[in-house]
Amino acid sequence: MAGVEDRKRLERFWLAYIWFIETFAVFGTMVVVIVASAQVFFRYALGASLFWSEELMRYLMVWIVFLTAGIAYSRGELLGMRLLVNALPSRLARIVDLVGRALILVFLLVVAWYGFDFAYRTSAQQAAALEFSLFWVHIAIAVGACLLAIHVVLASVFNALLVTDEAPELHQ
């Protein structure tokens, strides 16, 4: 019985995580659209510019992209070149997929490592218009790489547990 409760708890956590990321992305995109529209209005109708708008939009888009990359991966929405892999026998294709995911994880761990290092090194720098530490912008690289790595691991585990010769993969 504890296993079922743990599974439900994990599922609720996963759904809350997805809800948080999607909500942040939607509201962040809404802010970008509103600020961009206001910037155009102020610049062309009033002849004055919102000096902070481009910086805010840029930093929001960075966070949106890095936070949502993992969800896009899990849903199979990232670009993939599968022509050769799909032509392989299923067992060999799964091995190639596993090796590919391992290489992706190594790459993401390197990106996360250097992302944390880069954020730390630039923490004393201030954003020009918004005047906050660039650490909060650059840490998105490491956070996004770690979240994407978690999605790659979860996709690999679920595919290893659920894929048979007759059943297709959850993520291709």
Protein Blocks (a to p, Z undefined) as FASTA:
>chain_A
ZZmmmmmmmmmmmmmmmmmmmmmmmmmmmmmmmmmmmmmmmmmmnopacfklmmmmmmmm
mmmmmmmmmmmmmnopaccdfklmmmpcfklmmmmmmmmmmmmmmmmmmmmmmmmmmmmm
mmmpccfklopafklmmmmmmmmmmmmmmmmmmmmmmmmmmpcfklccfbZZ
